[in-house]
């Protein structure tokens, strides 16, 4: 029998069941707000805004009164007073956006980057860290590091499977012994006891790619005890091994066996060989959900991904045992030829050197922002030989132009699809990173809501707020209701847009006018404040 984790959001009048928020009717919406005259004093009063509350319902006019870190009242608050009054006339007022997939934790733990301005400029107030199976094993040590310099946004943590497996058995290509599996279970339990939101897996990456499905089922059974989720970079997003359709089916089967909510993260059909696979994938997810399986996806709104040269082009067998073992294989003539053959195949799988752009390469920064094809032609080298010479120097970061817009749109419109960025955290002006670091959430609104009219603004906001809060178990975020945490974004629908491009990515998004994090103002009338209001949040436990 499936186990359903249900939270009655009493302050919101919304039921969370199997990770999904049910939409409320307009009558229910107006029934939970305070209206009429009031003499209540608030810390912040937002007046005259068009509220998109996160449910997917149409916008409605409402004032919002905030005291401390909570929304205290909504409705017509004509006589209310406040220490700070924000006039949101002509603007959209929405719950703070929640990013379920970002690699930003390392940067946020530094004094230089703890402000989280690239996120705040997108309207993001909460992120989930340690995706793709990567990050520290010790949740408490990470929390201390994140809080040392303050935080601009809220952060929730995943227990990263890849790091757990590496801690127990390195990067060996084999199944875990019973003792090793027991140690991995203990580490997952330790992280969940601390308050992690679930398990992140990078089944495509070393060492996660060496683990069988049974290992993921066993570890997710620990996660199930805590009401956590399983977010996965699936085993294959292209046709490297099992193929993208089978890789999605693996997550569905893990969900079926464990009753843990399964999330196919940054969903895509990567490479010409699998373009069009979105139809079959969406049908399989629809069927799984009709069985009662809580399966979801998240997605960034770009047709290019970001990866590394080693992960995308060097065959996994060559990376077994870590860098030292890889270097040793390079010195063996037979292995060297086999690696070169694998690189040639993977380059073709990615659509050729013209579809790969350097985003960072410390040994030779001059190549950053250029395609592998351009650099290879300049140096009179076949692309595979260029790649081979560069992996001997280090691991380059790449932007990979390998998705079809039709697949991207087909995934985007699904009601179970959350908005994410898959951003990292880079120093402003350093390298040529993927523009998703700066533009994901505003880009979805500008391009796919206003320009292409692929979805309504209300549905786009839902995919950024209540849907994500429901999936991950954030009962006091993701909706605008009295009693909820005051994470709020106020944006100009005429001005909101992304500015970051593939060649000039270090540009903040525009059109976000105010951002409130835990009741504190982080963006004030379009200007960043110096105040850091974020915190490390933990998941409520359900037994």
C-alpha positions in Angstrom: 0.0 0.0 0.0 1.3 3.5 -0.8 2.1 5.7 2.1 0.8 9.2 1.6 2.3 12.1 3.6 -0.4 14.7 4.2 -0.1 18.1 5.8 -3.1 20.1 6.6 -2.0 23.7 6.1 -4.5 25.2 8.5 -3.5 28.7 8.0 -3.7 28.3 4.3 -6.8 26.2 4.0 -4.9 24.0 1.5 -4.3 20.3 1.7 -1.0 18.8 0.8 -1.5 15.2 -0.3 1.1 13.0 -2.0 3.3 16.1 -2.5 0.7 18.1 -4.4 -1.2 21.2 -3.5 -4.9 21.1 -4.4 -6.1 24.4 -5.9 -8.6 26.4 -3.8 -11.6 28.1 -5.3 -11.9 31.8 -5.5 -14.5 31.7 -2.7 -12.1 29.8 -0.5 -9.3 32.2 -1.4 -11.2 35.3 -0.2 -12.6 33.4 2.8 -9.2 33.1 4.6 -8.1 36.8 4.4 -8.9 39.6 6.7 -10.9 42.4 5.2 -12.4 45.7 6.2 -11.0 48.4 8.4 -8.1 47.6 10.8 -5.9 49.6 13.1 -3.4 46.8 13.4 0.2 48.1 13.2 2.5 46.1 10.9 6.2 46.1 10.3 5.6 46.2 6.5 2.4 46.8 4.6 2.2 46.1 0.9 -0.7 48.0 -0.7 -2.5 47.9 -4.0 -0.8 44.9 -5.4 -2.2 42.3 -7.8 -1.7 39.1 -5.8 -0.8 35.9 -7.5 -1.0 33.7 -4.4 0.8 30.6 -5.7 -2.2 28.3 -6.1 -2.6 28.9 -9.8 -5.8 30.9 -9.3 -6.2 34.2 -11.1 -4.7 37.3 -9.5 -6.8 39.4 -7.2 -6.3 42.8 -5.5 -5.1 42.6 -1.9 -3.0 44.4 0.7 -0.6 42.3 2.8 0.4 43.1 6.4 3.6 41.6 7.7 4.9 41.5 11.3 8.1 39.9 12.1 8.7 37.0 9.7 5.0 36.3 9.2 2.1 37.4 7.0 -0.5 38.6 9.5 -3.3 39.9 7.3 -4.5 40.1 3.7 -7.4 42.0 2.1 -8.5 45.6 2.1 -6.5 47.1 5.0 -7.3 50.8 4.4 -6.8 52.0 8.0 -3.8 49.9 8.8 -0.5 51.5 9.8 3.0 50.2 9.3 6.6 51.1 9.9 7.2 50.6 6.1 4.5 51.0 3.4 5.2 49.6 0.0 3.0 50.8 -2.9 2.7 47.9 -5.3 0.2 49.6 -7.7 0.5 48.0 -11.1 2.8 45.3 -9.8 2.5 41.5 -9.2 2.9 40.3 -5.6 3.7 36.6 -5.3 5.3 34.1 -2.9 9.1 34.1 -3.0 10.3 31.7 -5.7 11.8 28.4 -4.6 14.6 26.8 -6.5 14.7 23.1 -6.0 18.0 22.5 -7.8 21.1 24.7 -7.3 24.8 24.1 -6.8 25.2 27.4 -5.0 25.9 26.2 -1.4 29.7 26.4 -1.7 29.6 30.0 -2.8 26.9 31.0 -0.3 29.2 29.7 2.5 31.8 32.5 1.5 31.8 36.1 2.7 32.1 37.2 -1.0 29.0 35.4 -2.2 26.7 34.9 0.8 24.5 37.8 -0.4 23.0 35.6 -3.1 22.3 38.6 -5.3 22.0 36.6 -8.6 19.2 34.6 -6.9 17.5 37.6 -5.3 17.4 39.4 -8.6 15.4 36.5 -10.0 12.9 36.7 -7.1 14.3 33.5 -5.5 14.0 33.4 -1.7 14.6 29.7 -0.9 16.9 27.1 -2.5 17.6 23.3 -2.1 21.3 22.5 -2.1 23.5 19.5 -2.7 21.8 18.2 -5.9 23.0 15.5 -8.3 24.5 13.4 -5.5 27.1 16.0 -4.8 28.0 18.0 -1.6 29.2 17.3 1.9 28.1 14.2 3.9 28.0 16.2 7.2 24.8 18.3 7.2 25.7 20.0 10.5 29.1 21.1 9.3 27.6 22.5 6.2 25.0 24.4 8.1 27.6 26.0 10.3 29.7 27.0 7.3 26.6 28.5 5.5 25.6 30.6 8.6 29.1 31.9 9.2 28.8 35.0 7.0 25.0 35.2 6.9 22.7 34.2 4.1 20.8 36.2 1.5 18.3 33.3 0.9 17.0 30.3 2.8 18.7 27.0 2.2 17.4 23.4 2.6 19.8 20.5 2.3 19.9 17.1 0.5 21.9 14.1 1.6 24.1 13.6 -1.5 24.3 9.9 -2.5 27.5 10.3 -4.5 29.3 11.8 -1.6 27.9 9.1 0.7 29.1 6.3 -1.6 32.5 7.9 -2.1 32.9 8.1 1.7 32.2 4.4 2.1 33.7 2.8 -0.9 35.5 5.4 -3.0 34.9 5.3 -6.7 35.0 1.6 -7.2 32.8 0.2 -10.0 31.1 -2.6 -8.1 28.1 -3.3 -5.9 28.3 -2.5 -2.3 28.8 -5.2 0.2 26.2 -5.7 3.0 28.4 -4.0 5.4 29.1 -1.0 3.1 25.4 -0.7 2.3 24.7 -0.6 6.1 27.2 2.2 6.5 25.6 4.2 3.7 22.2 3.7 5.3 23.6 5.0 8.5 25.0 8.1 6.8 21.7 8.8 5.0 19.8 8.3 8.3 22.2 10.7 10.0 21.4 13.4 7.4 17.7 12.8 7.6 17.7 13.0 11.4 19.4 16.4 11.0 16.5 17.6 8.9 17.6 17.1 5.3 14.8 17.2 2.7 15.7 13.9 1.1 18.3 12.1 -0.9 19.9 13.6 -4.1 21.3 11.1 -6.6 23.6 11.6 -9.6 23.1 8.2 -11.2 24.8 9.5 -14.4 27.9 10.5 -12.6 30.8 8.6 -11.0 30.4 7.0 -8.5 26.6 7.0 -8.6 26.6 5.4 -12.1 28.3 2.3 -10.5 25.4 1.7 -8.1 22.5 -0.7 -9.1 18.9 0.3 -8.7 18.6 -1.9 -5.6 21.1 0.4 -3.8 18.9 3.4 -4.5 15.8 1.5 -3.3 17.5 0.5 -0.1 18.6 4.0 0.7 15.3 5.6 -0.2 13.6 3.3 2.3 15.5 5.1 5.0 14.3 8.4 3.4 10.7 7.2 3.5 10.8 7.0 7.3 11.3 10.7 7.4 8.9 11.8 4.7 11.7 12.9 2.5 12.0 13.0 -1.3 14.4 11.6 -3.9 15.7 14.0 -6.5 17.8 12.4 -9.2 20.0 13.3 -12.1 18.9 10.2 -13.9 21.2 7.5 -15.3 21.0 8.7 -18.9 19.5 11.9 -20.3 20.5 10.8 -23.8 21.6 7.4 -25.2 24.9 7.0 -23.4 23.8 3.7 -21.7 20.2 2.7 -21.0 18.6 5.7 -22.7 16.6 8.5 -21.3 13.2 6.8 -21.3 14.5 3.8 -19.4 16.4 6.1 -17.0 13.1 7.9 -16.2 11.4 4.5 -15.7 14.1 3.7 -13.2 13.1 6.6 -11.0 9.4 5.6 -11.4 10.3 2.1 -10.2 12.3 3.4 -7.2 9.2 5.4 -6.3 7.0 2.4 -6.7 9.2 0.3 -4.4 9.8 2.9 -1.7 6.7 5.3 -1.8 9.3 8.1 -1.7 8.4 11.1 -4.0 10.6 10.8 -7.0 11.9 13.9 -8.9 13.5 13.7 -12.3 15.6 16.8 -12.0 16.5 19.2 -14.8 14.5 17.0 -17.2 15.6 17.0 -20.8 16.1 14.9 -23.9 19.7 15.6 -24.6 21.2 15.1 -28.1 19.7 14.6 -31.6 19.4 10.9 -31.1 16.7 11.3 -28.4 14.9 14.5 -29.6 11.2 13.9 -29.4 11.4 11.5 -26.4 9.4 14.0 -24.3 6.2 12.5 -25.6 6.9 9.0 -24.3 8.4 10.3 -21.1 5.4 12.4 -20.3 3.1 9.5 -21.1 5.0 7.2 -18.7 4.9 9.8 -15.9 1.2 10.3 -16.5 0.6 6.6 -16.2 2.8 6.4 -13.0 0.8 9.2 -11.4 -2.5 7.5 -12.4 -1.3 4.6 -10.3 -0.9 6.9 -7.4 2.9 7.3 -7.6 4.2 10.8 -6.6 6.5 11.5 -9.5 7.5 15.0 -10.4 10.1 16.9 -12.6 12.0 20.1 -12.5 13.4 22.1 -15.4 15.4 25.2 -16.3 14.1 27.2 -19.2 17.0 26.9 -21.6 17.8 24.6 -24.5 21.4 24.3 -23.5 22.8 22.4 -20.4 26.0 22.9 -18.5 28.4 20.1 -17.7 32.1 19.3 -17.6 34.3 17.9 -20.3 35.1 14.8 -18.2 31.5 14.0 -17.3 30.1 14.5 -20.8 32.9 13.3 -23.1 35.2 10.9 -21.2 33.7 7.4 -20.8 32.7 6.4 -17.2 34.9 3.3 -17.1 38.0 5.6 -17.6 37.1 7.6 -14.5 36.7 4.7 -12.1 39.1 5.1 -9.2 39.5 8.8 -9.4 41.9 11.1 -11.1 45.1 9.1 -10.3 43.6 6.0 -11.9 42.5 8.0 -14.9 46.0 9.5 -15.3 47.5 6.0 -15.2 45.1 4.8 -17.9 46.3 7.7 -20.1 49.8 6.4 -19.9 48.7 3.0 -21.2 48.6 2.9 -25.0 45.6 0.5 -25.3 43.6 2.4 -22.7 44.5 5.7 -24.3 43.2 4.6 -27.7 40.0 3.2 -26.0 39.4 6.5 -24.2 40.0 8.5 -27.4 37.4 6.3 -29.2 34.9 6.9 -26.4 35.5 10.7 -26.6 34.8 10.5 -30.3 31.5 8.7 -29.8 30.4 11.0 -27.0 31.3 14.1 -29.1 29.0 12.8 -31.9 26.3 12.0 -29.3 26.4 15.6 -28.2 26.0 16.8 -31.8 29.6 17.7 -32.5 32.2 20.3 -31.3 30.1 23.2 -32.6 27.5 22.6 -30.0 29.9 22.8 -27.0 31.1 26.1 -25.6 33.7 26.6 -22.9 32.4 28.2 -19.8 35.6 27.8 -17.7 39.1 26.3 -18.2 41.6 27.4 -15.7 44.7 26.2 -17.6 43.7 28.3 -20.6 41.1 31.0 -19.9 41.5 32.3 -23.5 39.1 29.6 -24.7 36.3 30.6 -22.4 33.1 31.6 -24.3 34.2 30.0 -27.5 33.1 26.7 -29.0 35.3 23.6 -29.2 35.0 23.7 -33.0 36.4 27.2 -33.2 39.3 26.5 -30.9 40.1 23.2 -32.7 40.0 24.9 -36.1 42.3 27.7 -34.8 44.8 25.2 -33.6 44.5 22.9 -36.6 43.5 19.9 -34.5 40.6 17.4 -34.8 38.2 18.2 -32.0 38.8 14.9 -30.3 42.5 15.5 -30.2 42.0 19.0 -28.8 39.8 17.4 -26.1 42.3 14.8 -25.3 45.1 17.3 -24.9 43.0 19.4 -22.6 41.8 16.7 -20.3 45.5 16.0 -19.6 45.7 19.6 -18.3 42.4 19.7 -16.3 38.6 19.5 -16.5 36.9 22.2 -18.6 33.4 23.4 -17.9 31.1 23.3 -20.9 27.8 24.7 -22.1 26.1 22.0 -24.3 23.6 23.1 -26.9 21.9 19.8 -27.1 18.1 20.2 -26.5 15.2 20.7 -28.8 12.8 23.5 -28.0 9.8 21.3 -28.7 10.9 18.9 -26.0 11.6 21.8 -23.6 8.1 23.2 -24.1 6.5 19.7 -23.8 8.0 19.2 -20.4 7.4 22.8 -19.3 3.6 22.7 -19.6 3.1 19.6 -17.4 1.3 20.3 -14.1 3.9 18.3 -12.2 6.9 20.3 -13.5 8.7 22.7 -11.2 10.9 25.6 -12.2 14.6 25.3 -11.3 17.9 26.9 -12.3 20.6 24.2 -11.9 22.8 27.2 -11.3 26.1 27.1 -9.6 27.7 30.0 -7.8 30.4 32.0 -9.6 32.2 35.2 -8.8 30.6 38.1 -10.7 32.6 38.7 -13.9 34.5 35.4 -13.6 34.5 33.0 -16.5 31.6 32.5 -19.0 29.1 30.5 -17.0 25.7 29.3 -18.2 23.2 32.2 -18.1 20.8 30.2 -16.0 22.8 31.3 -13.0 21.3 34.8 -13.4 18.2 34.5 -15.5 16.1 31.2 -15.1 13.0 32.4 -13.3 12.5 35.8 -15.0 13.3 34.1 -18.4 10.5 31.6 -18.0 8.0 34.5 -17.2 9.2 36.8 -20.0 9.8 34.2 -22.8 7.3 31.5 -22.2 4.5 33.4 -20.5 4.5 36.8 -22.1 6.2 36.3 -25.5 5.2 32.7 -26.4 2.0 32.5 -24.3 2.9 28.9 -23.6 1.3 29.1 -20.1 -0.5 31.6 -17.9 1.4 33.8 -15.4 -0.5 32.2 -12.6 0.6 28.7 -13.7 4.2 29.8 -14.1 4.2 31.3 -10.6 2.6 28.1 -9.2 5.5 26.1 -10.7 7.9 28.3 -8.9 6.1 28.4 -5.5 3.4 26.2 -4.1 4.1 23.2 -6.3 7.7 23.1 -5.1 6.8 23.8 -1.5 4.3 21.0 -1.6 6.7 18.5 -3.2 9.5 19.2 -0.7 7.3 19.7 2.4 7.5 23.4 3.1 4.1 24.0 4.8 4.7 27.6 5.6 6.2 28.8 2.3 5.0 28.9 -1.4 1.7 30.6 -0.7 0.5 34.0 0.3 -1.8 33.5 3.2 -2.0 34.8 6.8 0.2 32.8 9.0 2.7 31.9 6.2 6.3 32.9 6.3 6.8 36.3 4.7 8.9 35.3 1.7 7.5 37.6 -1.0 8.5 38.9 -4.4 7.0 42.0 -6.0 7.8 42.4 -9.7 6.8 44.5 -12.7 5.1 42.4 -15.3 6.1 44.9 -18.0 9.8 44.9 -17.0 10.6 41.5 -15.7 13.2 39.8 -18.0 16.5 38.0 -18.0 19.6 39.9 -19.2 22.2 37.1 -19.1 23.3 35.6 -22.4 25.6 32.7 -23.3 28.4 35.1 -24.2 27.7 37.8 -21.6 26.2 35.9 -18.7 27.2 38.1 -15.8 24.1 40.3 -15.9 21.4 40.5 -13.2 17.8 40.0 -14.2 15.5 43.0 -14.2 12.0 43.8 -13.1 12.2 42.5 -9.6 11.2 45.5 -7.5 11.0 44.2 -4.0 12.1 40.9 -2.4 11.2 40.1 1.2 13.0 37.1 2.9 11.7 36.0 6.3 10.0 39.4 6.8 13.2 41.4 5.9 13.7 43.5 2.8 16.5 42.2 0.6 15.6 44.2 -2.5 14.2 47.7 -1.9 12.6 49.4 -4.9 15.0 47.7 -7.2 18.1 48.2 -5.1 19.9 45.5 -3.1 20.1 46.1 0.6 23.0 44.9 2.7 20.9 42.9 5.1 21.0 39.1 5.0 17.7 37.6 6.1 18.1 33.9 5.0 18.4 30.9 7.2 19.1 27.2 6.9 15.7 25.4 7.1 15.0 21.8 7.9 12.2 19.5 6.8 9.3 18.8 9.1 9.3 15.1 9.9 6.4 12.7 9.4 6.4 9.3 11.0 
